[in-house]
Each structure stands twice: as C-alpha cells, then as structure tokens.
C-alpha cells in the first residue's frame, strides 16, 4: 500500500490526471479498474476518477509496487543564469537569450530555460525536485531557439493555471519586433492564414485544409533602412514558427531566415519578444506591461 498526501501544488486537479503524472508505470486502464474496485481511495473512502483533489487529501493505492514508481525529477541543473525582468511569489518573467532552448527536446539533461529557472529557484530554496509530486516550475509560453525575449514562468500550480487560462483567452498580449526583408507597402497589416507543422518547418495556406490551424497576427512598420524593415507584430495565435512563416508568405521573410526563403547573405535572425501586456489577470501585479529595451 502506498500513501500520498496532496500538497498545495497538487490540489485542484482531477485524481486521474494526478495519478498518471505521478506514476509513469501506471497504465490508464489499470488505474480506472483500481478505482472501480476500491483499490484506490481518497481519505479512505471510495473515489471517482474525476474527483477534484484538495490540499491535505490522502490518496491510498493498494496496488503492486512495480506500478507505483514515482516520476523522478532531475536536480542536476547545468546553469541557473537568468536575466530576471520581474519576480514575485507566483511568477517570473525572464529574458531568454538567443541560442537557448525553451525546454528540453530530448530525454537527456540539457541547458534550457526551464532547467535554468528550476536551478534558480532551487538555489533560492523555493523548489526541491525531491519534495514535489506532480508539479515543477515551468514556462507558460515558449520561444524558438533563435528568438530572444520575454517568457513567463510559473512558480506554483495555481499560477500556472491562471497564466495558461489567460493565454488561452487572449488576455495576455505578446508583441515582437522583427527585421524583415524588403519594404512593406502597407504600414499597418493583418495576416490571417492557415498553418501546419511539418517536422521542423511550418507550411502556410491561404485557405483551410485538413490539419491546418488558423494563424492570425497584426503588425505595423517601425522603421526602414535602404533594403529592409523593422516591424512590430502582435500575435493573436501562437503557431510554430508563426512570424517567420507568415512574413515569408507575404514575400518579406526575416533577414537571415534561409529556411523560409531569405536569399541574401548569411546573417543572424532578428526576432525579439519585447513586450507583454496583461489584461484582467487574477494575480496581484504592480504593473501590467513589461518591456525590454534593445
């Protein structure tokens, strides 16, 4: 028999989701059968798979030990170097540098923004992977490796839910600066198309297609030089490589972006997530707009 006490960051989620995150060797079918047969209980009482857990609840599992190996969280952080723009008890807003992955894309230990955030909080005694059940500090929005700028990280599960809900409801506005090839005819522009992620590249269609999702952003010209243009873009959807692919689709790929059709000399892509604006967020923030300077 295994006994688990529900911590604050485990609360307010369904029992089945908690168990599947915590025990990677526990299959969905076995879990549901165990709940039906009262081999899994909450506070020594019969429970349901969709029961919402509360802080202090005791989950009892009368199952063979080979199914109850807890998910192991790595604590060997490579770096805790962060450019912190804002921090309180719930969230961090950090400035991700070019070249750093937002999160790991392999099972191996990597230097990523997520691992740096966890290492930073570990050093501050605000996170211990050995004392966590189902939650670990993480990021709520991601940037490509070649993009620098503002990323929101949550320190606790409640903040994570609030931020992710606000992003889904478009109450967090994300603004970028991009250096694109050529001169745009329209100083203010709107792009609404359809996108599909095909391995490491995004495909764009002017019309709906199976598997394609709507991609929408607005922009305006900031300044022009002899050959190229700096634009400001507000994202209304967050598709893979959205800015890069959509700007290419209107014949203005980012300068240096060979993957999406730039034909000039080799240069670094200039794409900066430079501003975040929060609307009606259920967290106490002293300000509701965060900007990084170039």
C-alpha positions as CSV (number, residue, x, y, z in Angstrom):
1,X,0.0,0.0,0.0
2,X,1.2,3.5,-0.9
3,X,0.0,6.7,0.8
4,X,0.3,10.1,-0.8
5,X,-0.6,13.4,0.8
6,X,-1.8,16.1,-1.6
7,X,0.3,19.2,-1.4
8,X,-0.8,22.7,-2.4
9,X,0.6,22.4,-5.9
10,X,-1.2,19.0,-6.4
11,X,-4.6,20.4,-5.4
12,X,-7.5,21.5,-7.7
13,X,-6.8,18.8,-10.3
14,X,-8.5,15.5,-11.1
15,X,-7.5,12.4,-9.4
16,X,-6.8,10.5,-12.7
17,X,-4.6,13.3,-14.1
18,X,-2.6,13.5,-10.8
19,X,-2.0,9.7,-10.8
20,X,-1.0,9.5,-14.4
21,X,1.5,12.3,-14.0
22,X,2.9,10.9,-10.7
23,X,3.2,7.2,-11.7
24,X,4.5,6.7,-15.3
25,X,4.3,2.9,-14.9
26,X,0.6,3.0,-14.0
27,X,-1.5,2.4,-17.1
28,X,-4.8,4.2,-17.7
29,X,-6.8,1.0,-17.8
30,X,-5.3,-0.4,-14.6
31,X,-5.9,2.9,-12.8
32,X,-9.6,3.0,-13.8
33,X,-10.1,-0.6,-12.8
34,X,-8.4,0.0,-9.5
35,X,-10.7,3.0,-8.8
36,X,-13.8,0.9,-9.6
37,X,-12.6,-1.9,-7.4
38,X,-11.7,0.4,-4.5
39,X,-8.0,-0.3,-4.8
40,X,-7.5,3.4,-5.0
41,X,-9.2,5.6,-2.3
42,X,-9.2,9.2,-1.2
43,X,-9.3,9.8,2.5
44,X,-10.1,6.1,3.0
45,X,-13.3,6.5,1.0
46,X,-14.4,5.3,-2.4
47,X,-13.5,7.9,-5.1
48,X,-14.1,8.7,-8.7
49,X,-11.6,9.2,-11.5
50,X,-12.7,12.8,-12.0
51,X,-12.7,13.7,-8.3
52,X,-11.0,17.0,-7.6
53,X,-8.2,16.8,-5.1
54,X,-7.9,19.2,-2.2
55,X,-4.8,20.1,-0.2
56,X,-4.3,17.6,2.6
57,X,-6.3,14.8,1.0
58,X,-4.7,11.4,1.5
59,X,-4.6,9.1,-1.6
60,X,-4.3,5.4,-0.8
61,X,-3.2,2.9,-3.5
62,X,-3.5,-0.8,-2.9
63,X,-1.5,-1.9,-6.0
64,X,1.6,-3.9,-6.7
65,X,4.8,-1.8,-6.1
66,X,6.0,-2.2,-9.7
67,X,3.2,0.2,-10.8
68,X,3.9,2.8,-8.2
69,X,7.4,4.1,-9.0
70,X,7.1,7.8,-8.7
71,X,8.3,10.0,-11.6
72,X,11.9,11.1,-11.0
73,X,12.7,14.8,-11.3
74,X,16.2,15.7,-12.3
75,X,18.2,18.0,-9.9
76,X,21.5,18.3,-11.9
77,X,20.9,21.8,-13.2
78,X,23.6,22.8,-15.7
79,X,23.1,26.5,-15.1
80,X,20.9,28.9,-13.1
81,X,21.9,32.0,-15.0
82,X,18.8,34.1,-15.7
83,X,18.0,37.6,-16.8
84,X,15.1,38.2,-14.5
85,X,12.8,41.1,-15.5
86,X,10.2,40.6,-12.8
87,X,9.6,38.2,-9.9
88,X,7.0,37.7,-7.1
89,X,5.8,34.7,-5.1
90,X,3.8,33.4,-8.1
91,X,5.6,34.1,-11.4
92,X,8.9,35.0,-13.0
93,X,9.3,37.0,-16.2
94,X,12.7,36.4,-17.8
95,X,14.6,37.5,-20.9
96,X,15.6,34.4,-22.9
97,X,18.8,34.8,-24.9
98,X,19.3,33.7,-28.5
99,X,20.6,30.1,-28.8
100,X,18.9,28.8,-25.6
101,X,16.2,26.2,-26.0
102,X,13.0,27.0,-24.1
103,X,12.7,23.4,-22.9
104,X,14.4,20.1,-23.5
105,X,13.7,18.3,-26.8
106,X,15.4,15.0,-25.7
107,X,15.4,12.8,-22.6
108,X,19.0,13.9,-21.9
109,X,20.0,16.6,-19.5
110,X,20.2,19.9,-21.4
111,X,20.8,23.5,-20.6
112,X,17.4,25.0,-21.3
113,X,15.4,28.0,-20.0
114,X,13.2,25.6,-17.9
115,X,16.2,23.9,-16.3
116,X,17.8,27.3,-15.5
117,X,14.5,28.5,-13.9
118,X,14.3,25.4,-11.8
119,X,18.0,25.7,-10.9
120,X,17.5,29.4,-9.9
121,X,14.5,28.5,-7.7
122,X,16.4,25.6,-6.2
123,X,19.3,27.9,-5.2
124,X,16.7,30.2,-3.5
125,X,15.2,27.2,-1.6
126,X,11.9,27.8,-3.5
127,X,11.9,24.4,-5.3
128,X,13.1,21.0,-4.4
129,X,12.5,18.3,-7.1
130,X,12.7,15.6,-4.3
131,X,9.8,17.1,-2.5
132,X,7.5,17.6,-5.5
133,X,4.7,15.3,-6.5
134,X,3.1,16.4,-9.8
135,X,4.2,20.0,-10.3
136,X,7.5,21.5,-11.2
137,X,8.1,25.2,-12.1
138,X,7.9,25.7,-15.8
139,X,7.2,28.2,-18.6
140,X,3.8,29.2,-19.8
141,X,4.9,30.5,-23.3
142,X,7.8,29.3,-25.4
143,X,10.2,31.0,-27.8
144,X,12.2,29.4,-30.6
145,X,15.9,28.9,-30.1
146,X,16.7,31.8,-32.4
147,X,14.2,34.2,-30.7
148,X,15.1,36.2,-27.7
149,X,12.8,38.0,-25.3
150,X,10.2,37.7,-22.6
151,X,9.0,34.4,-21.2
152,X,6.5,33.9,-18.3
153,X,7.3,31.1,-15.8
154,X,5.1,29.9,-13.0
155,X,6.3,29.0,-9.6
156,X,3.3,27.1,-8.4
157,X,0.4,25.2,-9.9
158,X,-2.2,27.8,-9.2
159,X,-0.2,30.5,-11.1
160,X,0.3,28.1,-13.9
161,X,-3.4,27.5,-14.3
162,X,-4.1,31.3,-14.2
163,X,-1.5,32.2,-16.7
164,X,-2.3,29.4,-19.1
165,X,-6.0,30.2,-19.0
166,X,-5.3,33.9,-19.6
167,X,-3.1,33.0,-22.6
168,X,-5.9,30.7,-24.0
169,X,-8.4,33.6,-23.6
170,X,-6.1,36.1,-25.2
171,X,-5.8,38.2,-22.0
172,X,-2.0,38.2,-22.3
173,X,-0.8,40.2,-25.4
174,X,2.5,39.3,-26.9
175,X,4.4,41.8,-29.0
176,X,7.5,41.1,-31.2
177,X,10.0,43.2,-33.2
178,X,11.2,41.5,-36.4
179,X,13.8,42.6,-39.0
180,X,12.2,41.6,-42.3
181,X,13.5,41.8,-45.9
182,X,12.3,44.5,-48.3
183,X,9.9,47.4,-47.8
184,X,6.3,46.8,-46.9
185,X,3.6,48.6,-48.9
186,X,1.2,48.7,-46.0
187,X,2.4,50.5,-42.9
188,X,-0.2,48.6,-40.9
189,X,-1.0,45.0,-41.9
190,X,-3.1,42.0,-40.8
191,X,-2.2,38.4,-41.8
192,X,-4.8,35.6,-41.4
193,X,-3.8,32.3,-42.9
194,X,-3.6,28.6,-42.1
195,X,-0.6,26.8,-40.8
196,X,0.6,23.2,-40.4
197,X,3.7,22.0,-38.6
198,X,5.6,19.6,-40.9
199,X,8.5,18.3,-38.8
200,X,10.9,21.3,-38.4
201,X,9.1,23.6,-40.8
202,X,5.7,25.4,-40.9
203,X,3.6,25.2,-44.0
204,X,1.2,28.0,-44.9
205,X,-2.1,28.0,-46.8
206,X,-4.3,30.9,-47.8
207,X,-7.3,28.5,-47.5
208,X,-8.5,26.0,-44.9
209,X,-7.0,22.5,-45.2
210,X,-7.2,19.3,-43.2
211,X,-4.8,19.5,-40.3
212,X,-4.1,23.2,-40.8
213,X,-4.9,25.7,-38.0
214,X,-5.8,29.4,-38.2
215,X,-2.9,31.7,-37.7
216,X,-3.5,35.4,-37.1
217,X,-1.3,38.4,-36.3
218,X,-1.2,42.1,-36.8
219,X,1.7,44.4,-37.5
220,X,3.0,47.8,-38.3
221,X,6.2,49.3,-39.7
222,X,8.5,50.8,-37.1
223,X,11.4,52.0,-39.4
224,X,13.1,51.2,-42.7
225,X,16.6,51.3,-43.9
226,X,17.8,51.1,-47.5
227,X,16.9,47.5,-48.0
228,X,14.9,46.1,-45.1
229,X,12.3,47.0,-42.4
230,X,11.8,46.7,-38.7
231,X,8.2,45.7,-37.9
232,X,6.2,45.3,-34.7
233,X,3.9,42.3,-34.5
234,X,1.2,41.4,-32.1
235,X,0.4,37.6,-32.1
236,X,-3.3,36.6,-31.8
237,X,-2.4,32.9,-32.2
238,X,0.8,31.0,-31.3
239,X,1.6,28.6,-34.0
240,X,5.0,27.0,-34.6
241,X,7.3,29.5,-36.4
242,X,4.3,31.7,-37.0
243,X,6.0,35.1,-37.5
244,X,8.8,33.6,-39.7
245,X,6.4,31.6,-41.9
246,X,3.7,34.2,-42.3
247,X,6.1,37.0,-43.1
248,X,7.6,34.7,-45.7
249,X,4.2,34.0,-47.1
250,X,3.8,37.7,-48.0
251,X,7.3,37.8,-49.6
252,X,9.0,39.5,-46.6
253,X,10.9,36.7,-44.8
254,X,13.0,37.7,-41.8
255,X,16.5,38.8,-42.8
256,X,18.8,35.8,-42.4
257,X,16.0,33.3,-42.4
258,X,17.2,30.8,-45.1
259,X,14.6,28.2,-44.0
260,X,11.8,30.5,-45.0
261,X,13.1,31.9,-48.2
262,X,15.6,34.7,-47.4
263,X,18.0,35.0,-50.4
264,X,20.6,37.4,-49.1
265,X,23.9,36.9,-47.3
266,X,24.1,34.9,-44.1
267,X,23.0,37.0,-41.1
268,X,21.5,36.3,-37.7
269,X,17.8,36.4,-37.5
270,X,16.5,39.4,-35.5
271,X,13.3,38.4,-33.7
272,X,12.6,39.8,-30.3
273,X,9.6,39.1,-28.0
274,X,10.0,42.5,-26.5
275,X,6.7,43.3,-24.7
276,X,4.0,41.6,-22.7
277,X,0.7,43.2,-21.7
278,X,-1.6,41.6,-19.1
279,X,-5.4,42.2,-19.0
280,X,-7.6,41.2,-16.1
281,X,-5.2,38.7,-14.6
282,X,-6.2,37.0,-11.3
283,X,-2.8,37.6,-9.8
284,X,-1.5,40.7,-8.0
285,X,0.9,42.6,-10.3
286,X,2.2,46.1,-9.6
287,X,2.3,46.8,-13.3
288,X,0.6,45.2,-16.3
289,X,3.1,45.8,-19.1
290,X,6.7,44.5,-19.3
291,X,9.1,45.8,-21.9
292,X,12.8,45.0,-22.7
293,X,14.9,47.6,-24.5
294,X,17.0,46.6,-27.5
